[in-house]
Amino acid sequence: MTIFWLGHSAFKIVDKEVTIAIDPYDKIGLKMPKFQAEIALITHDHEDHNNLEAIKGEPFIITGPGEYEVKNVFIYGIPGFHDNKEGAERGKITMYLIEMEGIKIAHLGDLGQENLTAEQLELLEGVDILLLPVGGNSTINGSEAVEIISQIQPRIIIPMHYKFSGVDKKLDSVDIFLKEFGVTDPEKMEKLKISKKDLPQEGTKIIILEKT
């Protein structure tokens, strides 16, 4: 499979049979790329995460918790909160666990919880690739992201939702997260092309994807 970062929290995941769109954005200062997808995942109903008009075709749209199977892809929507006060300030979100080609990918949306619950961790068990926000202000920040990583213990981490050229949202730089994690020279890629046999067998790797 191949994972593309489209900016902010938006991703395109492609395998031989299906294309998945996650959190297409609007009105953030960047233009969302338009493409065809068979599945579209929306973590919450904010305009910088729910621009379904950018997704062509007739995708199967998932906007909330539950278990789904679409074109041999298993998707689990996991309830979460946009803040650390059980949604009292910014409401609820849906995190997604995606199983395809023998790989588990988790997208944590605009997670604001400083710690995951036992129930959430049970559903996120065995995550291989973690896509998580690190920019703070409206989500977890760099140090809080490190704590979430220690709870999930993924093999690969792809940061998202951080300060980026052209984005008009108030967010921290990804460098703050990298410093908190103790990484000075992360691997940078245009896209992540990976199969199950390519996953790291030990430790955790951070990959910074270039915006596609």
C-alpha positions in Angstrom: 0.0 0.0 0.0 1.0 3.6 -0.4 0.2 6.4 2.1 0.1 10.1 0.9 -0.1 13.1 3.3 -2.3 15.8 1.7 -1.7 18.4 4.4 -3.3 19.0 7.8 -5.0 15.7 8.8 -5.8 14.6 5.3 -4.4 11.4 3.9 -4.9 9.2 0.8 -4.2 5.5 1.3 -4.0 3.4 -1.9 -3.7 -0.4 -2.4 -4.4 -2.6 -5.4 -8.2 -2.5 -5.0 -9.2 0.6 -3.1 -8.4 4.2 -2.3 -9.3 5.7 1.1 -9.6 9.4 1.8 -9.3 10.6 5.3 -10.4 14.1 6.6 -10.4 16.1 3.4 -10.1 19.8 4.3 -11.4 23.2 3.3 -10.7 26.8 4.3 -7.3 26.3 5.9 -5.3 28.3 3.4 -4.4 25.3 1.3 -6.3 23.9 -1.6 -7.4 20.3 -1.0 -6.4 18.0 -3.9 -9.4 16.3 -5.6 -9.3 12.6 -6.3 -11.5 9.5 -6.6 -11.9 7.2 -3.6 -14.0 4.2 -2.7 -14.0 5.0 1.0 -14.0 8.3 2.8 -13.5 8.7 6.6 -14.5 11.8 8.5 -13.3 12.2 12.1 -15.5 15.1 13.0 -17.8 17.7 11.4 -15.5 20.7 11.2 -14.7 22.3 7.8 -11.0 21.6 8.0 -11.8 17.8 8.2 -15.1 17.2 6.3 -14.8 18.5 2.7 -16.4 15.6 0.9 -16.9 17.7 -2.2 -13.2 17.1 -2.9 -13.7 13.4 -3.1 -14.9 12.2 -6.5 -16.9 9.1 -7.4 -19.4 7.5 -5.0 -17.3 6.7 -1.9 -18.7 4.7 1.1 -18.7 7.5 3.7 -18.0 6.8 7.4 -18.5 9.6 9.9 -18.8 7.9 13.3 -18.1 4.9 15.5 -18.8 1.3 14.5 -17.4 -1.7 12.6 -17.3 -1.7 8.8 -16.1 -3.9 6.0 -15.7 -2.3 2.6 -13.9 -4.0 -0.3 -11.9 -6.3 2.0 -10.9 -3.4 4.2 -11.9 -3.6 7.9 -12.5 -0.2 9.6 -13.3 0.4 13.2 -14.6 3.8 14.3 -13.6 4.5 17.9 -15.2 7.3 20.0 -12.9 10.0 21.3 -12.8 13.6 22.4 -11.6 16.8 20.8 -10.5 18.1 24.2 -9.4 16.8 27.6 -12.7 17.5 29.2 -14.8 14.7 27.7 -15.9 16.9 24.8 -17.2 19.8 27.0 -15.1 22.3 25.0 -14.8 21.0 21.5 -17.0 18.0 21.2 -16.5 14.4 20.1 -14.4 12.9 17.4 -14.0 9.4 15.8 -10.6 7.8 15.6 -10.3 5.1 12.9 -8.4 1.8 12.9 -8.0 0.5 9.4 -6.9 -3.0 8.6 -5.7 -3.7 5.0 -3.0 -5.9 3.5 -2.3 -7.3 6.9 -1.3 -3.8 8.3 -3.1 -1.9 11.0 -3.3 1.9 10.5 -4.7 4.2 13.2 -5.8 7.8 12.4 -6.5 9.7 15.7 -8.3 12.7 14.2 -8.2 15.9 16.3 -7.6 14.0 19.5 -7.5 16.2 22.6 -7.3 13.6 25.3 -4.0 13.6 27.1 -4.5 9.9 27.8 -6.4 7.1 26.1 -8.9 5.0 28.0 -8.5 1.3 28.6 -11.4 0.7 26.2 -9.8 2.8 23.5 -6.5 1.1 23.9 -8.1 -2.3 23.6 -9.5 -1.3 20.2 -6.2 0.2 19.2 -4.1 -2.9 20.1 -1.5 -3.9 17.6 -1.3 -0.7 15.6 1.5 -0.7 13.0 1.3 2.8 11.6 0.0 5.7 13.7 -1.2 9.0 12.3 -1.6 11.5 15.1 -1.9 15.2 15.7 1.1 17.0 17.3 0.3 20.7 16.8 -1.5 21.5 20.0 -3.8 24.4 20.5 -7.0 22.5 19.5 -5.5 19.0 19.8 -2.8 17.2 21.8 0.6 18.9 21.7 4.1 17.5 21.2 4.6 16.2 24.7 1.1 14.8 25.0 1.6 13.1 21.6 4.6 11.4 23.1 2.5 10.0 25.9 -0.1 8.7 23.5 2.6 7.0 21.5 3.9 5.3 24.7 0.4 4.0 25.3 -0.2 2.6 21.7 3.4 1.6 20.9 3.2 1.6 17.1 6.0 0.6 14.8 5.8 3.7 12.6 4.6 7.2 13.5 3.5 9.8 10.9 2.8 13.2 12.6 0.0 15.4 11.3 -2.0 18.6 12.1 0.9 20.9 12.7 2.2 24.2 11.5 2.8 24.1 7.8 3.5 26.7 5.1 0.2 28.1 3.8 -2.0 26.8 6.7 -3.8 29.6 8.5 -4.5 27.7 11.6 -2.7 28.4 14.9 -0.6 25.3 15.4 2.8 24.3 16.8 5.7 23.2 14.6 6.4 19.5 14.1 9.9 20.3 15.5 8.5 20.7 19.0 7.1 17.2 18.8 10.4 15.8 17.4 12.4 17.4 20.2 10.0 16.0 22.8 10.4 12.5 21.2 14.2 12.9 21.1 14.5 12.7 17.3 16.8 15.1 15.5 16.9 13.6 12.1 13.6 11.9 11.2 13.2 10.1 7.9 11.5 12.2 5.3 9.6 10.8 2.3 7.3 12.0 -0.5 5.1 9.0 0.3 5.2 5.8 2.3 5.1 2.7 0.2 5.0 -0.3 2.5 4.0 -3.9 2.9 3.7 -6.0 6.0 7.2 -7.5 5.5 8.7 -3.9 5.5 7.4 -3.0 9.0 10.2 -2.4 11.6 10.6 -5.4 13.8 12.0 -3.4 16.7 11.6 0.1 18.0 9.5 2.9 16.6 10.3 4.9 13.5 9.1 8.5 12.8 8.5 9.4 9.2 7.8 13.0 8.1 5.8 12.9 4.8 6.0 15.7 2.3 2.7 17.2 1.3 1.3 15.7 -1.9 
